[in-house]
């Protein structure tokens, strides 16, 4: 998978709504507001990048905090 293909999978920044998002081996960074998530430490490689993208894309469900399951 190329960087462009992985970038296509990234959701916009949850803080500023920006779409200039870049995946790295151990994190994902918004180039608009510098938000990042997660820091996987010394993890390096394609599998770590997939984990970082999955963590970036994780959002609370719309039912979270509303007493619904």
C-alpha positions in Angstrom: 0.0 0.0 0.0 1.4 3.4 -1.0 1.4 6.5 1.3 -1.3 8.0 -1.0 -3.5 5.0 -0.5 -3.0 5.1 3.3 -3.7 8.8 3.3 -7.0 8.1 1.5 -8.0 5.9 4.5 -7.4 8.6 7.1 -10.3 10.5 8.6 -10.0 14.3 8.9 -8.4 15.7 12.0 -10.8 15.5 14.9 -9.5 18.8 16.3 -9.4 21.2 13.3 -11.1 19.2 10.6 -8.0 19.4 8.4 -7.4 16.8 5.7 -3.6 17.4 5.4 -2.8 14.3 7.4 0.4 12.3 7.2 1.0 8.8 8.5 4.4 7.8 9.9 5.6 4.5 11.2 4.6 5.2 14.8 2.0 8.0 14.6 -0.2 10.1 12.4 0.1 13.9 12.3 -2.2 16.7 11.2 -0.1 19.2 9.2 -2.7 21.9 9.8 -2.8 22.0 13.6 0.0 19.5 14.6 -2.3 17.1 16.4 -0.9 13.6 16.6 -2.0 10.2 17.6 -0.8 7.7 18.8 2.8 7.5 19.8 3.6 3.8 19.4 7.2 4.3 20.7 9.9 2.5 18.9 7.5 0.5 16.7 8.5 0.7 13.0 7.2 -0.8 9.8 4.1 -1.3 7.8 2.2 -3.1 10.6 2.9 -0.3 13.0 1.7 2.3 10.4 -1.6 0.3 10.1 -2.0 0.4 13.9 -1.3 4.2 14.0 -3.9 4.8 11.2 -6.5 2.7 13.0 -5.9 4.6 16.2 -6.2 8.0 14.4 -9.4 6.9 12.7 -10.9 5.7 16.0 -13.7 8.0 17.1 -16.2 7.7 19.9 -19.6 6.4 18.8 -22.4 8.9 18.6 -24.1 7.1 21.5 -21.1 7.6 23.8 -21.9 9.6 26.9 -25.7 9.6 26.2 -26.6 6.6 28.3 -27.1 4.4 25.3 -25.2 1.1 24.7 
